[in-house]
Amino acid sequence: MTTDKLARWIGTAGIAAIAFVLSTPASAHVGTGEAHGFMHGLSHPIGGLDHVLAMVAVGLLAANLGGRAMWLVPAAFVLMMAAGGALAMSHVEVPYVELGIAASVVVLGLAVALRLPLPTMAAMALVGFFAIFHGFAHGAEMPADASGASYAAGFMLATALLHAIGIGIGLAVARIRTGSVDASQLGGAAVSIAGVALIGGWI
């Protein structure tokens, strides 16, 4: 499979999966056990613009870096996000969560816009740091009657799907250029500007 075909497949599959989540009733047994927790977790990252922008930016960054970073960077985010969620579920305090989430949108967007040539480990550390804030927010907003394990599985899956969309977009638009800047960089700049607007409370 060529890179272009892979990009189209990833992007289409990710978008279709998220559309399915948004359009499907939570469960025939809403409010009971595993399904309730899983569907709440699955919908939570998709419901906030800050989360969506950051997740897609992680995918764009991974696509820009290429090679092993295309799966190691998103994997680092998902794992550290799970750790952040566990902190919240354990009632451990993490300061400046909302600021950390908004800052992640700005910083990750800039990393994409500037095409920072980060080593894979550095990129993993960067996204992992911000993932703690996102995970904490997800964990802190877990419904009281939801299963912690299934809720976490839901928000981890939704996050991975958003990463896949970002990777698909990054691969698909890499060859679209305006002068010396490609479309992925323009997308990163737009994400970063949106992050500034989030911090300022304008959106």
Secondary structure, 3 states (H helix, E strand, C coil): CCHHHHHHHHHHHHHHHHHHHHHCCCCCCCCCHHHHHHHHHHHCHHHCHHHHHHHHHHHHHHHHHCCCHHHHHHHHHHHHHHHHHHHHHCCCCCCCHHHHHHHHHHHHHHHHHCCCCCCHHHHHHHHHHHHHHHHHHHHHCCCCCCCHHHHHHHHHHHHHHHHHHHHHHHHHHCCCEECCEEHHHHHHHHHHHHHHHHHHCCC
